[in-house]
Amino acid sequence: MEVNHKCSFKTHKESDAISFCEQCKIFMCNKCLNHHKELFENHQQYKIDKNNNEIFIDICKENGHERKLEFFCKSHDELCCGLCISKLNEKGYGQHKDCDICSVENIKEEKKNKLNENIKYLQDLSNNLENTINELKTIFEKINKSKEEQKLYVQKVFTKIRSALNEREDKLLQEIDNKYNENFCKEDIIEESNKLPNKIKKYLEKGKLSDDDWNDNNKLSSLINDCINIENNIKNINSINDNIEKCKEFKNIKINFSPKDESIDEFIQSIKKFGNIDVTLPQQEIEKEDSDEEEPYDRFDDDDEDDDEDRI
């Protein structure tokens, strides 16, 4: 709770107090504090922090009261002044007029005994605090280690899944190439077919030019060699034509990748739901250890890649 005390000096009553004198029982602003230090060097002064109420000032904090705290409210367990217990319910008076009130002298023994109990409790707490803190650090380190282990394990599982998917993808892509090469014309057939018109024209012209030279025995061997080349090329041309016709025959063959879109969506949904993060309570862990044989933490063996792929 923020408390805003004003200076006790009448001409500075609008100024916020920054200090309190225990001996004089007055609040002081910055100007008053400088003069007060010069006049009363031995007085005990407390710095006022609006957000810190740990420094005790034996003056009521209610605005407008500024009286000594001479009474104790048992109902609210707090000190109060005469105006707090006043029957008048005006100007901020009478906040505790209907409460169980006693003087500070009457509550002394009760609070003294309670203080002794609390001191003993704090001493015991202080003695055990270091062990408690160390135990807490150990627990935190164990939990943090477990968290990191689980995260690493999840990463390892999904790395293996991604690896298996990539390997399967590469295999299917290669299989598509193989299927098309087996069932359809290859690109080199198209290239060869593009050369056919010029090739046929070339050997037609060469065959016609050779007709006038058959009576020349000196050219006979050359002409026969040309014939052999033309025959071989005709075979080659026919082979290319056969491949072209074969490609025409298989033009309606379709090679498709399965599964269908619906199955793909189901598979994706299963991936989205793959794995669970469960919390096992200590008692459940004890029961599990009693009922199950101990299993190794790492359920994936790096040397058993085939089994990993089968599982996926």
C-alpha positions as CSV (number, residue, x, y, z in Angstrom):
1,M,0.0,0.0,0.0
2,E,1.4,3.4,-0.9
3,V,1.4,5.9,2.0
4,N,1.8,9.6,1.2
5,H,2.6,11.7,4.4
6,K,2.7,15.4,4.3
7,C,5.2,17.7,6.0
8,S,4.2,18.6,9.6
9,F,5.4,22.2,9.3
10,K,2.3,24.3,8.6
11,T,3.7,26.4,5.8
12,H,4.9,23.2,4.0
13,K,1.8,21.1,4.7
14,E,1.2,20.6,1.0
15,S,4.8,19.2,0.5
16,D,5.4,15.5,0.6
17,A,7.4,14.3,3.6
18,I,10.7,12.5,2.9
19,S,11.8,11.8,6.5
20,F,10.4,11.3,10.0
21,C,12.1,12.2,13.3
22,E,11.6,9.6,16.0
23,Q,12.3,12.0,18.9
24,C,10.2,14.9,17.6
25,K,7.5,12.7,16.1
26,I,7.2,15.0,13.0
27,F,7.3,14.5,9.3
28,M,9.7,16.7,7.3
29,C,9.9,17.7,3.7
30,N,13.3,18.3,2.0
31,K,13.6,21.9,3.3
32,C,12.7,21.1,6.9
33,L,15.0,18.1,6.9
34,N,18.1,20.2,6.2
35,H,17.3,22.6,9.1
36,H,16.4,19.8,11.4
37,K,19.8,18.1,10.9
38,E,21.6,21.3,11.8
39,L,19.6,21.8,14.9
40,F,19.4,18.2,16.2
41,E,22.4,16.2,15.0
42,N,21.7,13.2,17.4
43,H,18.0,12.7,16.5
44,Q,17.1,9.4,14.8
45,Q,15.6,10.1,11.4
46,Y,13.9,7.6,9.0
47,K,13.8,8.0,5.3
48,I,10.2,7.6,4.1
49,D,9.6,5.3,1.1
50,K,6.1,5.4,-0.2
51,N,6.4,1.8,-1.4
52,N,8.1,0.4,1.7
53,N,6.3,0.3,5.0
54,E,8.9,-1.7,6.9
55,I,10.2,1.3,8.8
56,F,7.9,1.8,11.8
57,I,6.7,5.3,12.6
58,D,4.7,5.4,15.9
59,I,2.2,7.8,14.2
60,C,-1.1,6.8,12.6
61,K,-0.9,6.7,8.8
62,E,-4.5,7.6,8.2
63,N,-4.7,11.0,6.5
64,G,-5.6,13.7,9.0
65,H,-5.0,11.6,12.1
66,E,-1.3,12.0,12.8
67,R,-1.7,10.8,16.4
68,K,0.3,8.3,18.4
69,L,-0.6,4.6,18.0
70,E,-1.9,3.8,21.5
71,F,-4.5,1.2,20.8
72,F,-4.7,-2.3,19.2
73,C,-7.5,-3.6,17.0
74,K,-7.9,-7.3,17.6
75,S,-10.4,-7.6,14.8
76,H,-8.0,-6.4,12.2
77,D,-4.7,-7.2,14.0
78,E,-3.3,-3.7,13.7
79,L,-2.4,-0.6,15.7
80,C,-4.6,2.4,15.6
81,C,-5.0,5.8,17.2
82,G,-7.7,7.5,19.2
83,L,-9.4,8.9,16.1
84,C,-9.5,5.4,14.5
85,I,-11.7,4.2,17.4
86,S,-13.7,7.4,17.7
87,K,-17.5,7.1,17.6
88,L,-17.5,10.0,15.2
89,N,-17.9,8.7,11.6
90,E,-16.6,11.8,9.8
91,K,-13.4,13.2,8.4
92,G,-11.9,9.7,8.2
93,Y,-12.6,9.0,11.9
94,G,-14.0,5.9,13.4
95,Q,-12.7,3.2,11.1
96,H,-12.4,0.8,14.1
97,K,-15.3,2.1,16.3
98,D,-17.2,-1.2,16.1
99,C,-14.1,-3.5,16.5
100,D,-12.6,-5.3,19.5
101,I,-10.2,-2.7,20.8
102,C,-7.6,-2.8,23.6
103,S,-4.6,-0.7,24.7
104,V,-1.1,-1.6,23.5
105,E,-0.3,-2.5,27.2
106,N,-3.0,-5.1,27.3
107,I,-1.9,-6.8,24.2
108,K,1.8,-6.8,25.2
109,E,2.1,-10.3,26.7
110,E,0.1,-11.9,24.0
111,K,2.2,-10.4,21.3
112,K,5.4,-11.1,23.2
113,N,4.6,-14.8,23.5
114,K,3.6,-14.8,19.8
115,L,6.9,-13.1,18.9
116,N,8.9,-15.8,20.8
117,E,7.0,-18.5,18.9
118,N,7.7,-16.8,15.6
119,I,11.4,-16.3,16.5
120,K,11.8,-20.0,17.2
121,Y,10.0,-20.8,14.0
122,L,12.2,-18.5,12.0
123,Q,15.3,-19.9,13.7
124,D,14.3,-23.4,12.7
125,L,13.4,-22.3,9.3
126,S,16.7,-20.5,8.9
127,N,18.6,-23.6,10.0
128,N,16.7,-25.8,7.4
129,L,16.6,-23.1,4.7
130,E,20.0,-23.9,3.2
131,N,19.2,-27.6,2.9
132,T,15.8,-26.7,1.5
133,I,17.3,-24.4,-1.1
134,N,19.9,-27.0,-2.1
135,E,17.2,-29.6,-2.4
136,L,15.1,-27.3,-4.5
137,K,18.1,-26.6,-6.8
138,T,18.7,-30.4,-7.2
139,I,15.0,-30.9,-8.0
140,F,15.1,-28.1,-10.5
141,E,18.2,-29.4,-12.2
142,K,16.7,-32.9,-12.4
143,I,13.5,-31.5,-13.9
144,N,15.4,-29.3,-16.3
145,K,17.6,-32.3,-17.4
146,S,14.5,-34.4,-17.9
147,K,12.9,-31.7,-20.0
148,E,15.9,-31.4,-22.2
149,E,16.1,-35.2,-22.6
150,Q,12.5,-35.3,-23.7
151,K,13.0,-32.5,-26.2
152,L,16.1,-34.3,-27.6
153,Y,14.2,-37.5,-27.8
154,V,11.3,-35.9,-29.7
155,Q,13.8,-34.3,-32.1
156,K,15.5,-37.7,-32.6
157,V,12.1,-39.4,-33.4
158,F,11.1,-36.8,-35.9
159,T,14.6,-36.7,-37.5
160,K,14.2,-40.4,-38.1
161,I,10.7,-39.9,-39.5
162,R,11.9,-37.1,-41.8
163,S,14.9,-39.2,-42.9
164,A,12.6,-42.2,-43.7
165,L,10.2,-39.9,-45.6
166,N,13.0,-38.3,-47.6
167,E,14.4,-41.8,-48.4
168,R,11.0,-43.0,-49.5
169,E,10.5,-39.9,-51.6
170,D,13.8,-40.4,-53.4
171,K,12.9,-44.1,-54.0
172,L,9.5,-43.2,-55.5
173,L,11.0,-40.5,-57.8
174,Q,13.5,-42.9,-59.1
175,E,10.8,-45.5,-59.6
176,I,8.8,-43.0,-61.7
177,D,11.8,-42.5,-64.0
178,N,12.2,-46.2,-64.3
179,K,8.6,-46.8,-65.1
180,Y,8.5,-44.1,-67.8
181,N,11.7,-45.3,-69.4
182,E,10.3,-48.9,-69.5
183,N,6.9,-48.0,-71.0
184,F,7.4,-44.8,-73.0
185,C,9.9,-43.6,-75.7
186,K,13.0,-42.1,-74.4
187,E,14.3,-38.7,-75.2
188,D,17.0,-40.1,-77.5
189,I,14.3,-41.7,-79.7
190,I,12.8,-38.3,-80.3
191,E,16.2,-36.9,-81.1
192,E,16.9,-39.7,-83.6
193,S,13.4,-39.3,-85.2
194,N,14.2,-35.6,-85.8
195,K,17.2,-36.7,-87.8
196,L,15.2,-39.2,-90.0
197,P,14.1,-36.8,-92.8
198,N,17.6,-35.6,-93.6
199,K,19.1,-39.1,-93.2
200,I,16.6,-40.6,-95.7
201,K,17.1,-37.7,-98.1
202,K,20.9,-38.1,-97.9
203,Y,20.8,-41.9,-98.8
204,L,18.3,-41.3,-101.5
205,E,20.6,-38.8,-103.2
206,K,23.6,-41.1,-102.7
207,G,21.8,-44.1,-104.2
208,K,20.8,-42.1,-107.3
209,L,24.3,-40.8,-108.0
210,S,25.7,-44.3,-107.8
211,D,23.5,-45.6,-110.7
212,D,25.8,-44.2,-113.5
213,D,28.9,-45.8,-112.0
214,W,28.0,-49.5,-111.9
215,N,29.8,-50.2,-115.1
216,D,33.1,-48.8,-113.8
217,N,34.9,-51.7,-112.2
218,N,37.2,-49.3,-110.3
219,K,34.2,-48.0,-108.4
220,L,32.5,-51.3,-107.9
221,S,33.9,-51.9,-104.3
222,S,33.0,-48.4,-103.3
223,L,29.5,-48.8,-104.7
224,I,29.0,-52.1,-102.8
225,N,30.2,-50.5,-99.6
226,D,27.6,-47.7,-100.1
227,C,24.9,-50.3,-100.6
228,I,25.9,-52.0,-97.3
229,N,25.8,-48.6,-95.5
230,I,22.4,-47.8,-97.0
231,E,21.1,-51.2,-96.0
232,N,22.4,-50.8,-92.4
233,N,20.9,-47.3,-92.2
234,I,17.6,-48.5,-93.5
235,K,17.6,-51.1,-90.6
236,N,18.4,-48.3,-88.2
237,I,15.6,-46.1,-89.7
238,N,13.1,-49.0,-89.4
239,S,14.2,-49.6,-85.8
240,I,13.5,-45.9,-85.0
241,N,10.1,-46.1,-86.7
242,D,9.3,-49.2,-84.7
243,N,10.1,-47.4,-81.5
244,I,8.0,-44.4,-82.6
245,E,5.0,-46.8,-83.3
246,K,5.6,-48.4,-79.9
247,C,5.4,-45.0,-78.3
248,K,2.1,-44.4,-80.1
249,E,0.7,-47.7,-78.8
250,F,1.5,-46.8,-75.2
251,K,0.3,-43.2,-75.4
252,N,-2.8,-44.0,-73.3
253,I,-0.9,-45.7,-70.5
254,K,-1.0,-43.8,-67.2
255,I,1.5,-44.0,-64.4
256,N,0.0,-42.7,-61.1
257,F,1.2,-42.2,-57.6
258,S,-1.0,-43.6,-54.9
259,P,-2.6,-43.1,-52.3
260,K,-5.4,-40.8,-53.3
261,D,-5.9,-37.3,-51.8
262,E,-8.2,-38.6,-49.1
263,S,-5.7,-41.1,-47.8
264,I,-3.0,-38.4,-47.9
265,D,-5.1,-36.1,-45.8
266,E,-5.7,-39.0,-43.3
267,F,-1.9,-39.6,-43.2
268,I,-1.2,-35.9,-42.6
269,Q,-3.8,-35.9,-39.8
270,S,-2.2,-38.9,-38.2
271,I,1.2,-37.1,-38.3
272,K,-0.4,-34.1,-36.6
273,K,-1.6,-36.3,-33.8
274,F,1.5,-38.4,-33.6
275,G,3.0,-38.6,-30.1
276,N,1.7,-37.4,-26.8
277,I,3.2,-35.4,-23.9
278,D,2.0,-37.1,-20.7
279,V,2.6,-36.2,-17.1
280,T,3.3,-39.1,-14.7
281,L,2.7,-38.3,-11.0
282,P,5.3,-39.7,-8.5
283,Q,2.8,-42.4,-7.2
284,Q,2.1,-43.5,-10.7
285,E,5.8,-43.8,-11.4
286,I,6.3,-46.0,-8.4
287,E,3.4,-48.3,-9.5
288,K,4.8,-48.4,-13.0
289,E,8.3,-49.5,-11.7
290,D,6.7,-52.2,-9.6
291,S,4.6,-53.6,-12.4
292,D,6.9,-53.3,-15.5
293,E,10.4,-54.4,-16.2
294,E,12.9,-51.6,-16.6
295,E,13.1,-50.5,-20.3
296,P,16.0,-48.5,-21.8
297,Y,15.1,-44.8,-22.2
298,D,16.3,-44.6,-25.8
299,R,13.7,-46.7,-27.7
300,F,15.5,-46.1,-31.1
301,D,18.6,-48.0,-31.8
302,D,20.9,-46.3,-34.3
303,D,22.1,-49.7,-35.5
304,D,18.6,-50.9,-36.3
305,E,17.7,-48.6,-39.2
306,D,15.6,-51.3,-41.0
307,D,13.4,-51.7,-38.0
308,D,13.0,-47.9,-37.7
309,E,11.7,-47.8,-41.3
310,D,9.3,-50.6,-40.8
311,R,7.8,-48.9,-37.8
312,I,7.4,-45.7,-39.7
